[in-house]
Amino acid sequence: MEALAALAWDPQIRGFLIFLTAFAILPGSVYLLLATNVGARIGFLLAVAGLMGWMTIMGITWALYGQGLKGRPPSWKVQEVAMSPAGKLDNATDDALDDFPRGWKTLPATLAGKQTDPDGAAILSDAQASADKLLTKEGRKPRIGHEGPIIEEPTEVEKRYRTLYDNAEDYVVVGGYEKGGDNELFTLGQHKFYFRHSPHYVVVQLQQRIEFPEGFGAGAPPPQKAADPDEPVASVVLLRDLGSLRFPPVMVALSSFLIFAVTCHALHRRDKQIMAARATSITPVTA
């Protein structure tokens, strides 16, 4: 009995079983009710039309608000990492970096607690977080999920470049540059609308943080963050990946609307046939 109690059957299809059960109870009960009143075929068409109409509205709602069934969120993808003493990118392989830094916009960081360019500071901070995941040992640690550490296979970029720092406290951001991503048609509120996105590049330059000895400056506290001028500058080149956040709900809405239109057309044809049959029927003459 103890051996039998130790056995457990969990084939990892619990979610599918829950979905199939809910589908059989909710839409299945609606179809059963319709089939007993209008027949199996017409009940099936009515049930499918109602379900697909609801799925069309749900897909549109998901697409408008970016909720529900989601695709890949927008993110920054590291293209390459160039090491140089002065922060130049002469040895970069991407063609977009041939004229660096000419034609590039400087991204300001937070200075004295004030942001001279909030949008630029936000872009630099977001890109720095993506670079931190690649270049630090802390960023490459396995994520902790509900069932323990989630160990993922290293990407091609992670195989190409080694970690340079232990964590984000070991380096200082010494520069940030931006190019592209400025071809919006118009701006409505906080949202920008594009006809076609141009490649959006960001270069984040990092340098090893200097370690000050104890008693530095005759009792004065050392600077909070200072770059070591003797260490090389790591220039991380990132490209904006727009992702596909709203692509799945849009596909759900389109496919559901097509099925909804087909079922409605079949019901409409049936109604026309019934009306034509009634029009040609012989009405008995009453005395």
Residue pairs with C-beta under 8 A, 6 or more apart in sequence:
27 47
27 51
30 47
30 50
31 43
31 44
31 47
33 43
34 42
34 43
34 44
34 46
34 47
35 43
35 44
36 43
37 43
38 46
42 267
42 270
45 263
45 266
45 267
46 267
48 259
48 263
49 260
49 263
49 264
49 267
52 256
52 257
52 259
52 260
52 263
53 256
53 260
55 252
55 253
55 256
55 260
56 253
56 256
56 257
56 260
58 68
58 252
58 253
59 249
59 250
59 251
59 252
59 253
59 254
59 256
60 249
60 253
61 67
61 68
62 68
62 69
62 70
62 246
62 249
62 252
62 253
63 246
63 249
63 250
63 253
66 245
66 246
68 249
69 248
69 249
69 252
70 245
70 248
70 249
71 243
71 244
71 245
71 246
71 247
71 248
72 241
72 243
72 244
72 245
73 243
73 245
74 240
74 241
74 242
74 243
74 245
75 130
75 240
75 241
75 243
76 126
76 127
76 130
76 131
76 202
76 238
76 239
76 240
76 241
77 130
77 157
77 238
77 239
77 240
77 241
78 130
78 131
78 134
78 157
78 161
78 236
78 237
78 238
79 94
79 157
79 237
79 238
79 239
80 92
80 93
80 94
80 160
80 161
80 237
81 134
81 135
81 161
81 234
81 235
81 236
81 237
82 89
82 91
82 92
82 234
82 235
82 237
83 232
83 233
83 234
83 235
84 90
84 91
84 232
84 233
84 235
85 232
85 233
86 233
87 174
87 175
87 205
87 233
87 235
88 100
89 97
89 100
89 203
89 235
89 237
92 100
92 235
92 237
94 201
94 237
96 179
96 180
96 199
96 201
97 201
97 203
97 237
100 177
100 203
101 177
103 179
104 177
104 178
104 179
104 203
105 120
105 177
105 178
105 179
106 120
106 175
106 176
106 177
106 178
107 117
107 120
107 121
107 123
107 124
107 176
107 177
107 178
107 202
108 115
108 116
108 117
108 120
108 121
108 124
108 176
109 121
109 124
109 173
109 176
110 121
115 121
120 176
120 178
123 176
123 178
123 202
124 173
124 176
124 202
124 204
127 176
127 202
127 204
127 236
127 238
128 173
128 176
128 204
130 238
131 204
131 206
131 236
131 238
132 138
132 139
132 168
133 139
133 140
134 140
134 157
134 158
134 161
134 163
134 236
135 161
135 163
135 164
135 165
135 171
135 206
135 234
135 236
136 163
136 164
136 165
136 166
136 167
136 168
136 170
137 163
137 165
137 166
137 167
138 166
138 167
138 168
139 167
139 168
140 158
140 163
142 149
142 150
142 151
142 152
143 149
143 150
143 152
144 150
164 171
164 206
164 234
165 171
165 206
165 208
169 209
170 208
170 209
171 206
171 207
171 208
171 209
171 234
172 206
172 207
172 208
172 209
172 225
172 226
172 227
173 204
173 205
173 206
174 205
174 206
174 207
174 227
174 233
175 203
175 204
175 205
175 233
176 202
176 203
176 204
176 205
177 202
177 203
177 205
178 200
178 201
178 202
178 203
179 200
179 201
179 202
180 198
180 199
180 200
180 201
181 197
181 198
181 199
181 200
181 240
182 198
183 194
183 195
183 196
183 197
183 198
184 192
184 193
184 194
185 193
185 194
185 195
186 192
186 193
187 193
197 242
199 239
199 240
200 239
200 240
201 237
201 238
201 239
201 240
202 237
202 238
202 240
203 235
203 236
203 237
203 238
204 235
204 236
204 238
205 233
205 234
205 235
205 236
206 233
206 234
206 236
207 227
207 228
207 231
207 232
207 233
207 234
208 227
208 228
208 231
209 225
209 226
209 227
209 228
210 226
210 227
210 228
212 222
212 223
212 226
216 222
